[in-house]
Amino acid sequence: MRCWILRRTWWTFIAMWGRANVGILALWLGRGRVNIALGEKEEPQIWRFGWSVDILQDPGEPDPENQEDNKENEPPQDGEETIEPENGGQSSFAPAGGGVPADSSHESPEATGEEVREDNPEALQQPEARAVVKTWAAQPRPPGDGDEEHIQNVMKLACEGRVEALRPEMSPDTELRHGAVDGEVRPGTSGTEEMEPSRTKGHLLKGSVEVFMVKDNSWSTEELVGASFAARGVRRSGARKSHQASPTWADPSVAMVGADTDPARPSPLRRAGTVARQLLAAPVASDDVDLDEVAYGFMASQALFCALELGIFDHLASAGKMKVEDLSKVLKIPPTRLQTLLTALTAAKCLRLTSGSYSNSPKLGQDRWVSSESWRNVSKFMVSSSKAFYGDYLKYQIGRLFYARMGQLLPVLKGEETLNYSGWFSDPEVAASYTMAQHNGSLATAKALFRRVSLDHVQRMLDVGGGSGAFSVTAVQRVPSLFATVLELPAVCAEGRRLTAAAGPAAARVEFRALDATEPTRWPVEEASQDLVLMSYLCGSIPEEALLPLYRNAFGALRPGGRLVVHDFMVEDSKDGPALGAYWALQHVTVNPQGLGLTPSGVAERLAAAGFEVLEQSDLIARMTKVVVGRKPE
Ligand SMILES: C[S@@+](CC[C@H](N)C(=O)[O-])C[C@H]1O[C@@H](n2cnc3c(N)ncnc32)[C@H](O)[C@@H]1O
């Protein structure tokens, strides 16, 4: 027995010793890989942030006379590596790329550095991994290289914690990180425009870069800056190479290695890119509320609404950039006061301040490598000449009307009476202003909806609570034989007729009929005469008790096989978000306190109760609106 115990102890000791050695070896190997991944030179020389693979393989002083070097520093020309705005405009670098490529088999694991992640993910969290990134980013720029301003800007923004994702349509940070790193392709939407999956891939990669730069507060400024440069370098160089190498957009960094370097000797850029992606995948340090952002967000809202009211974005768009004194003369606002507004807008990233002048997001083709992707939203969405402009929606409806309504939330929650839509719109000015704003907000959404919901075989459509007729106009423009009837409150019908008239001859196929949807009377259409009934943003605007009668009316109006499409602000069935859907539901309390905070299952249950088969529940505007489709059985 003693002998057995001794033998056992001896073997246990040997096994532990062996394991310890393997562990030490693994750590050593992991450390080696990390060092390799971050660059062979302990003290990298002047770093050029990845504009040229050649230079990156051997970082050194760029030759100012060398035309190739200079070319790499030039901003890309319009049309190069860009997506046109109508495609969703998500990425100006990699039109449809990003994520992990479908086929990366040409790469050795060593070249991709993937084993760093798989074998030893902790290695990337080790201090030396970050330290090297830090050293790397902190390298001085060669004089005359022309990028100092950018570096300073990025550093400044990173220091202030202001470099972050701007896109409201993005998924939560964590998802993006993992989505990007795992190369997952997720359909998504951009604002109100639908994106193709391939573009979504690019979007995810782009998004991830922006997100990791900021959101993880556990990172030091140097780490953020360093990793951001790493990721940008990878993306930028890779996008060019993959563009040349293949019409399908693969992971830029991978494409770059495959196309331009010897896989046996991966370039420092490639390795650094891998590290950046690993860091990207690091768990989010905190999921806590940002109390200040929530509490003081209304001040930023007002800055934005005032800028829209004053036409600041339009002025800056025409002039390119303006000093506060010049803008003050144009707007006739005292310079000190205006300065305060401009500072707030700059802090909120609506504007950019460079050498004492203010500008909107840079235009495509300028300043791209640091800023254009993250600072495009104002130029794209808030300048009235842009196709994607929705500033009027924010200005007239959110800024002028809902902002004030929201101030009534507490009394309404406590039971105080409030005006419903019908009462609110008895003031024709309110009805007109609201409806005009809604038109500006809904046209793009309508296009996105009808890309999702087919109009094949739809000849007759009812647009209940159809507002300005934005959805009806879009539908009749798509289908030349389609007739649409908008059922709306009387004051809105008047404004709707005026607005649709501007849509040209197709508008003749849109008619407006007055109706209060809360009154369960029969609708002014024949039974079983409609192919499609649409309720966009109506169900959140009327009391819960009116919903089932409304759906029953829709059922009666539809032919067998016809569909009812409910589109609205909705939260998930779990009722824990998303935030934008939840805020809108809360806003609705101030106009419709008896309303149902909409969820897909809440709507679906009522559709089923009215006799519909529920065909689909899906997102339309990411994190904000959803669509539930019911079909009347044949
Ligand atoms: C946010 S707007 C949406 C308009 C349009 N469906 C769209 O998506 O652009 C909500 C609309 O519901 C209409 N609405 C609210 N209560 C209504 C009621 N009881 N009867 C008819 N329409 C109503 C409002 O007049 C308003 O035009």
Boltz pocket constraint, residues with backbone or C-beta under 6 A from the ligand:
constraints:
  - pocket:
      binder: B
      contacts: [[A, 421], [A, 422], [A, 425], [A, 438], [A, 439], [A, 442], [A, 464], [A, 465], [A, 466], [A, 467], [A, 468], [A, 469], [A, 470], [A, 471], [A, 487], [A, 488], [A, 489], [A, 492], [A, 515], [A, 516], [A, 517], [A, 518], [A, 535], [A, 536], [A, 537], [A, 538], [A, 541], [A, 542]]
      max_distance: 6.0
